[in-house]
Amino acid sequence: MSKRCPKCSEENREQARYCINCNYDLVLKDPPVKLCPAGRHTLDPSWLSCPYCSVPGTSKVPRPNDRIDPSEPAQPKPITTYSPSIVPLRRIIGILISYTWKAEGQVFPIREGRNYIGRDNDCEISLPEDSQMSSKHATIICRDGKSFMIDDEKSMNGTFVNDSSVEEKQRLSNYSKIKTGSTICTFIIINPEAK
């Protein structure tokens, strides 16, 4: 028995994980991520609407437990599948690297604008494994692509840059060591024009 590659039609052994011709992954892949109509948040298919975006024309903000009731008539909401042409992404201008939770390291992109660090899944740098971190612990901001600021979001355990406590918004320089909760990261600017 053999496995046919859906990409190049090459015959492969039944137990093969990758195609011998084009290196295509023959094992079932994860389904595409479903996003809310605004294209900003991951959406559970059973939710009526996005729990993070308000419903247009109302003041109600839906919650994740707003489930589809089979007795009500269906009102389909558009669910967007991620596509770079649909969801405009902010440009990556820096990275945070941490070896706190994984020996091989974790890399988090820093994008133009506001980047939240915290335990919440809605944060750009989400670290739910850190019990010492607040849900929204700190913010890294870059407005002009050249200067970076860090601010503590009134967290319980504070934010530290190069072992100094962040009491108010302060400038963040290349290769700064950032400590939020129990997580230690190194900040690296990757935009060649940034200083």
C-alpha positions, -999 to 999 in steps of 0.1 A, spaced: 0 0 0 13 35 -8 4 71 -1 0 96 -30 13 131 -25 -16 157 -30 10 182 -42 31 164 -68 13 130 -71 44 111 -62 39 76 -47 53 73 -11 54 45 15 23 42 36 41 52 68 59 81 52 55 115 69 70 136 41 69 132 3 102 119 -10 99 141 -41 87 175 -28 90 172 10 52 179 14 39 170 49 17 139 43 3 138 78 -30 156 85 -24 193 91 -42 215 116 -74 231 102 -71 268 92 -76 293 120 -110 310 120 -110 347 128 -138 371 138 -155 393 112 -130 421 120 -102 397 114 -85 404 147 -93 375 171 -94 337 169 -131 326 169 -146 294 182 -170 282 155 -199 277 180 -198 314 191 -225 338 178 -200 366 176 -166 377 187 -163 381 225 -137 408 221 -153 430 195 -186 449 202 -216 442 180 -222 471 156 -253 492 165 -255 479 201 -236 485 233 -236 448 241 -202 430 241 -207 393 235 -191 368 258 -176 334 249 -205 315 266 -230 331 241 -235 298 223 -257 290 193 -292 280 204 -306 254 179 -342 266 185 -334 301 173 -333 308 135 -297 308 123 -282 342 116 -249 335 98 -220 357 107 -191 358 83 -161 339 96 -128 348 79 -101 323 73 -67 339 78 -52 353 46 -25 380 45 -45 399 19 -75 401 42 -59 408 76 -34 437 74 -5 429 98 16 455 114 53 454 104 77 434 126 103 458 139 118 439 169 117 406 188 117 393 223 137 361 230 131 341 262 146 309 275 126 309 307 99 284 297 114 264 269 151 253 268 151 257 230 139 293 234 108 313 224 107 342 199 80 368 200 76 394 173 73 431 183 52 450 158 47 487 151 23 503 176 13 488 209 24 453 220 9 439 253 29 414 273 8 392 297 -10 359 304 -41 368 283 -44 351 250 -54 385 235 -19 398 243 6 400 214 32 384 237 11 358 256 27 337 283 -1 318 301 24 295 318 38 324 340 17 325 372 36 356 384 26 376 354 -6 397 353 -32 393 325 -19 425 309 15 430 326 34 455 304 34 473 271 61 479 244 52 508 221 68 519 189 51 547 170 77 559 145 96 527 138 128 541 155 121 546 192 108 521 216 91 526 250 81 502 277 55 508 304 42 487 333 4 481 332 0 484 370 11 448 374 12 430 407 49 420 404 63 449 384 83 452 352 121 454 352 145 466 325 181 458 331 173 450 367 157 485 373 120 488 381 98 505 354 79 532 374 68 552 344 71 549 306 108 547 296 129 543 266 139 507 256 173 502 240 186 473 219 196 442 238 177 453 270 169 426 295 132 427 304 117 408 334 79 405 336 66 381 363 90 351 362 98 356 325 131 371 314 134 382 278 160 400 256 147 428 234 163 430 200 156 457 173 155 442 138 145 473 119 177 485 103 166 521 105 158 519 143 183 530 169 
